[in-house]
């Protein structure tokens, strides 16, 4: 049997954990959302522009049937994906300009020494 003091301590600890989780949980994405699906080294999107405004919270969801990396050049952001995996890249658009979004697949890396592949899309960050 648990005494009242121990039970109260446990409940206070649980409430503190819930409070801290709510306090530090990632803020919900209310800004632009984009999706990129990589299949056999090719993107599901035609080359296009992802247009956002400075200070937007941007979400890019990427999935792939093969191992590789999604890069947002200029922002120096990347996602490492395994085969069959989906990941989100969330960031604040802090700098205006145009930035290449590229895919670096496993096979491409061994045959392409200069690191730059064809752009999947362009991230265009416009002033507020």
N, C-alpha and C positions, 0 to 999 in steps of 0.2 A: 504494500500500500504506500502511495506517495503522500507525504504530508503537504499541507497547504503552502508552506514556504517554498518547498522544492517545485511544486506545480506552478506557483506564481513566477518563480525564476525562469522556468522553462517557457512559459507563455510570454513573458517579457522579452526573452531572447528571440523567440520566433517573431514577435511583433517588430523587434528591432531589425531583424533580417529582412522582413518584408518592406519596412520603411526604407532601408538602405538600398534595396533592389529598385524600388520605385524612384528614389532620388537619383541614382546613378544609371538607370536604364537608358539606352540610346533613345534620343528623341525620335519620334516617328517621322518618316520621310514624307514630306508634303510637297516636295519639289518634283522636278522632272524625273520620270522613270524610263529606262530604255532596256531593251532585251536583245542579246546577241546569242544565237545558237550556232555552234560550230559543228558541222557534220562532214566527215572525210576531208578535213582541212579547209573547207569552204564555209563561208558565213551565210546565214539565212537572210541577211539583209543586203540590199544593193548598196554600194558606197553612197553614204548620205551624211548629212550634217545633223548632229545632236545640238540643238540650239538651247542655251540656258542663259540666265542672267547672273551677273556677279553676285556672290553671296547665297545663291541657291544651294540647297542640299540636294545633290544629284545621286541617283541610284542607277547603276548599270548591273543588270543580272545577266550572267554569262553561263552557258552550259556547253559541254563538249563531249563528243564520243571518243576523243583521243586526248592524250596528255599534251599540255602546252601552257602558254602564258598569254594573258591579255595585258597589253600595256597602254597606258595613257601617257604619251610622251609629252614632255614639258612640265607635267605635274609629277612625273616620276612615280606613278602609281602602277601596280601590277597585281594580277591574280594568278596564282599557280593552280591549275586545274588538273585533276586526274581524270582518266577515262570514265565517262558516265556521271560526272560530278557537275553540280550547279552551285555557283557562289555569287555573292553580291559584293560589289565595289561601291561603297558609299563615301562621299567626300563633299567638302564645301568648295564651290567654284570661287576661289579667292583671287584668281588672276584672269584678266580679260585677254582675249586672243583666240587663235585657232590652234588646236592640238590634235595630232594624229592618234587614232586608236588603232592598234595593230595586234595581230595574232602571231605568236611565235610557237609553231608546233614542233613536236619532237623531230620529225623528219626534216623540216625546214631548217632547224638549227644546225644539223650536220652538213647541209649543202649550202647554206648561206652564211658566209663569214662576216658580212658587214652589219648584221643584227637587224637591219631595217627590212621589213617585208612590205607588201602592198597594204595600204591603209584600208581598214574595214569601214571606217567612218571618220569624221572630223568632229571633235568637240569644239563648238564655237561658243565662247563665253562673252556675252555682250555686257556693256555697262548698264547699271540700273536705270 
